[in-house]
Amino acid sequence: MLVVALLAAAAAALIHVLFFILESLRFARPAVWRRFLVTSQRDADAIRPMAFNQGFYNLFLALGMLGGVGASVWGGAVVGASLIGFAGACMVGAGAVLVATDRRFARAAVVQAAPPLVALVALAAA
C-alpha cells in the first residue's frame, strides 16, 4: 500500500503544480480564466493578484507532498508520512471547500481532492 500512497501523492503534487502554472503563470489568458468561470477581462484583471497568490499556495502544497514522497523513498518514513498527511489533508480540505462554494466546480474538486485522498487512505493502510 505504501507504493500506492506514494504514487497517488506524486500525482496529487503534479496536479497542484499544474494549478500553479494556470493560476500564477497563465491566468492572463482568456482560455485559462474562463476555466475558473470568470466571464470578462475586467474581472480577470481584478482577481489576477488573488489567482497569482493561490497558485503559489498550490505550489507550496505540491512541494510539501513531493518532500514527503522523497523522504519516504529515502528512509524517512515518519517525516514522509507527516508531510504527505499534512499536505494531503490540506488538498482534500480545499477540494471540499471548492465544491461547497459552487457545485459547478465539482469536477475540479474531484481532480483536486481524489489523488491526495487515495494517498491518505493508502498511507493509513500501509
C-alpha positions as CSV (number, residue, x, y, z in Angstrom):
1,M,0.0,0.0,0.0
2,L,2.9,2.3,0.5
3,V,3.7,2.3,-3.2
4,V,0.1,3.2,-4.0
5,A,0.3,6.0,-1.4
6,L,3.5,7.4,-2.9
7,L,2.2,7.2,-6.5
8,A,-1.1,8.9,-5.5
9,A,0.9,11.6,-3.5
10,A,3.1,12.2,-6.5
11,A,0.1,12.5,-8.8
12,A,-1.5,15.0,-6.4
13,A,1.6,17.0,-6.3
14,L,1.8,17.2,-10.1
15,I,-1.8,18.3,-10.4
16,H,-1.1,21.1,-7.9
17,V,1.9,22.1,-9.9
18,L,-0.4,22.4,-12.9
19,F,-2.7,24.6,-10.8
20,F,0.3,26.8,-10.0
21,I,1.1,27.2,-13.7
22,L,-2.5,28.0,-14.6
23,E,-3.1,30.4,-11.7
24,S,0.2,32.1,-11.4
25,L,1.8,32.0,-14.8
26,R,-1.1,31.8,-17.4
27,F,-4.1,33.4,-15.7
28,A,-4.0,36.4,-18.0
29,R,-5.0,34.2,-20.9
30,P,-8.8,34.1,-21.6
31,A,-8.7,30.3,-22.2
32,V,-7.4,30.0,-18.6
33,W,-9.5,32.4,-16.7
34,R,-12.7,31.1,-18.3
35,R,-11.9,27.7,-16.7
36,F,-12.4,29.4,-13.4
37,L,-15.8,30.7,-14.5
38,V,-14.5,34.3,-15.0
39,T,-16.6,36.0,-17.6
40,S,-14.7,39.2,-18.6
41,Q,-11.2,40.5,-19.0
42,R,-12.0,43.2,-16.5
43,D,-13.0,40.6,-13.8
44,A,-9.9,38.5,-14.7
45,D,-7.7,41.6,-14.2
46,A,-9.3,42.3,-10.9
47,I,-8.8,38.8,-9.5
48,R,-5.4,38.2,-11.1
49,P,-3.4,39.0,-7.9
50,M,-5.6,36.6,-5.9
51,A,-5.1,33.9,-8.6
52,F,-1.3,34.6,-8.5
53,N,-1.3,34.1,-4.7
54,Q,-3.5,31.0,-4.9
55,G,-1.1,29.4,-7.5
56,F,1.8,29.7,-5.1
57,Y,-0.3,28.3,-2.3
58,N,-0.9,25.2,-4.6
59,L,2.8,25.1,-5.5
60,F,3.8,25.0,-1.8
61,L,1.4,22.2,-1.1
62,A,2.8,20.3,-4.0
63,L,6.4,20.8,-2.7
64,G,5.3,19.6,0.7
65,M,3.8,16.5,-0.9
66,L,6.9,15.9,-3.0
67,G,9.1,16.3,0.0
68,G,7.0,13.7,1.8
69,V,7.4,11.3,-1.2
70,G,11.1,11.9,-1.3
71,A,11.6,11.5,2.5
72,S,9.6,8.2,2.3
73,V,11.7,6.9,-0.5
74,W,15.0,7.8,1.1
75,G,14.2,6.3,4.5
76,G,12.5,9.0,6.5
77,A,9.2,7.2,7.0
78,V,7.9,9.4,9.8
79,V,8.8,12.6,8.1
80,G,7.5,11.4,4.8
81,A,4.2,10.3,6.3
82,S,3.8,13.6,8.2
83,L,4.4,15.7,5.1
84,I,2.1,13.6,2.9
85,G,-0.5,13.6,5.7
86,F,-0.5,17.3,6.2
87,A,-0.3,18.4,2.5
88,G,-2.8,15.7,1.5
89,A,-5.3,16.8,4.2
90,C,-5.0,20.4,3.1
91,M,-5.6,19.4,-0.6
92,V,-8.6,17.3,0.3
93,G,-10.0,20.0,2.5
94,A,-9.5,22.6,-0.2
95,G,-11.4,20.3,-2.6
96,A,-14.3,20.1,-0.2
97,V,-14.4,23.8,0.2
98,L,-14.3,24.3,-3.6
99,V,-17.4,22.1,-4.2
100,A,-19.2,23.5,-1.2
101,T,-18.6,27.0,-2.6
102,D,-20.0,26.3,-6.0
103,R,-21.3,22.9,-7.3
104,R,-20.2,23.9,-10.8
105,F,-16.7,23.2,-9.5
106,A,-17.5,19.6,-8.6
107,R,-15.3,18.1,-11.4
108,A,-12.4,20.3,-10.4
109,A,-12.9,19.4,-6.8
110,V,-12.6,15.7,-7.6
111,V,-9.5,16.3,-9.6
112,Q,-8.0,18.3,-6.7
113,A,-9.1,16.0,-3.9
114,A,-9.2,12.4,-5.2
115,P,-5.4,11.7,-5.6
116,P,-4.5,13.0,-2.1
117,L,-7.4,11.2,-0.6
118,V,-6.2,8.0,-2.2
119,A,-2.7,8.8,-0.8
120,L,-4.1,9.3,2.7
121,V,-6.1,6.2,2.8
122,A,-3.3,4.1,1.3
123,L,-0.8,5.6,3.7
124,A,-3.1,4.8,6.7
125,A,-3.4,1.2,5.4
126,A,0.4,0.8,4.9
